Amino acid sequence: MSDNYKIGFGGIFPYIELENYVIRIMTNLDLEMDEEMDIHIVSGKICAFSRQNIPQKDLADLIRSGKIYSKLNNSNLVSLLEKNQNKILHFIENHAEYLRGPPYPDYESIKD
């Protein structure tokens, strides 16, 4: 288990805290059945990665295949994403469940 992974909730959307990075994944709540998401990985005021209007499946595939790593220029962030890949995928694939707010699914028991 990675003790640097935490789910937070602010505003409308839950987010992931990974050390000094915050991963925000948002969906368009106005459109029913809209599977497109926006993802932003930020540290402080610096955006390390951003994609808008990416289908949920494509976002999961980007993480699962490791293709996201070539788009990042920070080895610490790459390492954090690799170590927490299964939890991040769970967050993406079960985003509607996380949107309901706490209590969240038992992400701590997800194997790395």
Secondary structure, 3 states (H helix, E strand, C coil): CCCCEEEEEECCEEEEEECCEEEEEEECCCCCCCCEEEEEEEECCEEEEEEEEEEHHHHHHHHHHCHHHHHCCCHHHHHHHHHCHHHHHHHHHCHHHHHCCCCCCCHHHCCC
